[in-house]
Amino acid sequence: MEGAILQTIQLTKSFDGMQPVLKEISFSINKGEVVVIVGPSGCGKSTFLRCLNRLEEIDAGEILLDGENISEAGKNIYEYREKVGMVFQSYELFPHKTVLENVTLAPVLVQKRNKRQAREEAEKLLKRIGLLEKKDMYPRQLSGGQKQRVAIVRALIMNPEILLLDEITAALDPEMVREVLQVVSELAREGMTMIIVTHEMDFAKAVADRVIFLDKGEIVEEGEPKEFFSYPKTERAKKFLNTFHYEALEI
Amino acid sequence: MQDSGIQVLFQGINFVRLLEGLWVSLKLALVSMAFSMVLGFLMGILMAGRNRIVGFVCRVYLEIVRIMPQLVLLFLVYFGAAKHLGIDISGELAAVIVFSFWGTAEMGDLVRSALISIPKHQYESGYSLGLSRMQLYRHIILPQTFRRLLPSAVNLLTRMIKTTSLAVLIGVVEVVKVGKQIIDASRYENPKAALWIYGTIFILYFAVCFPISKLSTVLEKKLQV
């Protein structure tokens, strides 16, 4: 596809010879596009992101970044990961390093960037998310929402071509969800290419250019957020979306 | 003034001899600890690894060390080596061998548990930033392992220092042995020496171990992550 930045062709993944978790997923995302993946838990959405970052080996299929097949054996996996940023659910900052050290570690080590310059950029990014004054604190001194925002900055400073966000608000207290999603929305507005796995349906509706509904390891439905959330075409998607409507509860 | 027996500490060079004995005890403990740290680290890494056979062997070794009293091990190495292998090793060497054998097992288990207590996500977020395996261990995993390890390693050191007193039973002249010699030498002119000598030894052990375990508590607080 023209303009596709990241693409998978019939990506298949299973664990220990069990039923495949992902069945021949063919997917692509264009530069600047925000794709939100939704689906019931266990549908394979997290595994899909982890495969995209090659934290999981895939069984079959291809992953292409800028048209280059990076799932081949012998490809430099580290160089690839540099270009694909990832933020996890449990905001794993490095607990023995300060906020600033967390952010500057990879640019200095991996990209061999000048320490001072990395520091300056880190400060600039921290300032943007309103956490500059916390730069010398340790992660344990931050709230969950603050940690997650730092984790986003830590991925951003590598200037990734694409950002993968894996349920980044699932472990947060409700009042902190907003501050994190705010940062993500701003990134989306600035044209950052992102694949987002989330359970926040309202957020998905607001930020997504395209929604993908994944169930039992397959892409069941795919479309514009407005259409998908208001008029889902498939039974499975309808059923899934219904679980978010509490008025449907039988009390 | 009634004769309390305290003068035994100040007769001749008795007190200096006690300190020398203490130094022998500390040397045994420090040398054994050094071996235990290096070997224990390797063992811990092996135990935390995925190889089942290696893990099983390490496990058996650890259990043997834990159920065997160190005294039995000391006798086994010191007398056993002489009788059955015809090797005449000094008491000090036998003690270092046994205490290192014991310390390595304990240290190995501490390293293992420190390593596996690092969450999987620490590895993953390191990798996802593009860090290589070496960089990941050097900057992320090992520093955290050290921090988690420090308090329990210091604790092991104080146990090691106290346990060296067993070496007296294979003829090593360390602080307890020196004390016994002084008591024996002055048994007739000063029958109350034992209280003062053993009391002093108690204080000496305390003076060494207390600061170390205090340091461990401070480090624990300071380095908690």
HADDOCK unambig.tbl for C-alpha pairs under 7 A between the chains (distance, minus, plus):
assign (segid A and resid 53 and name CA) (segid B and resid 128 and name CA) 6.81 0.50 0.50
assign (segid A and resid 78 and name CA) (segid B and resid 130 and name CA) 4.65 0.50 0.50
assign (segid A and resid 78 and name CA) (segid B and resid 131 and name CA) 6.57 0.50 0.50
assign (segid A and resid 78 and name CA) (segid B and resid 132 and name CA) 6.54 0.50 0.50
assign (segid A and resid 79 and name CA) (segid B and resid 130 and name CA) 6.50 0.50 0.50
assign (segid A and resid 81 and name CA) (segid B and resid 128 and name CA) 5.66 0.50 0.50
assign (segid A and resid 81 and name CA) (segid B and resid 129 and name CA) 6.34 0.50 0.50
assign (segid A and resid 81 and name CA) (segid B and resid 130 and name CA) 4.98 0.50 0.50
assign (segid A and resid 82 and name CA) (segid B and resid 129 and name CA) 5.82 0.50 0.50
assign (segid A and resid 82 and name CA) (segid B and resid 130 and name CA) 4.79 0.50 0.50
assign (segid A and resid 85 and name CA) (segid B and resid 128 and name CA) 6.65 0.50 0.50
assign (segid A and resid 85 and name CA) (segid B and resid 129 and name CA) 6.72 0.50 0.50
assign (segid A and resid 86 and name CA) (segid B and resid 128 and name CA) 6.21 0.50 0.50
assign (segid A and resid 92 and name CA) (segid B and resid 121 and name CA) 6.25 0.50 0.50
assign (segid A and resid 92 and name CA) (segid B and resid 122 and name CA) 6.13 0.50 0.50
assign (segid A and resid 92 and name CA) (segid B and resid 125 and name CA) 6.58 0.50 0.50
assign (segid A and resid 94 and name CA) (segid B and resid 122 and name CA) 7.00 0.50 0.50
assign (segid A and resid 94 and name CA) (segid B and resid 140 and name CA) 6.95 0.50 0.50
assign (segid A and resid 95 and name CA) (segid B and resid 225 and name CA) 5.63 0.50 0.50
assign (segid A and resid 96 and name CA) (segid B and resid 144 and name CA) 6.64 0.50 0.50
assign (segid A and resid 96 and name CA) (segid B and resid 225 and name CA) 6.12 0.50 0.50
assign (segid A and resid 106 and name CA) (segid B and resid 129 and name CA) 6.20 0.50 0.50
assign (segid A and resid 106 and name CA) (segid B and resid 131 and name CA) 6.93 0.50 0.50
assign (segid A and resid 110 and name CA) (segid B and resid 130 and name CA) 6.45 0.50 0.50
assign (segid A and resid 110 and name CA) (segid B and resid 131 and name CA) 6.13 0.50 0.50
assign (segid A and resid 155 and name CA) (segid B and resid 129 and name CA) 6.86 0.50 0.50
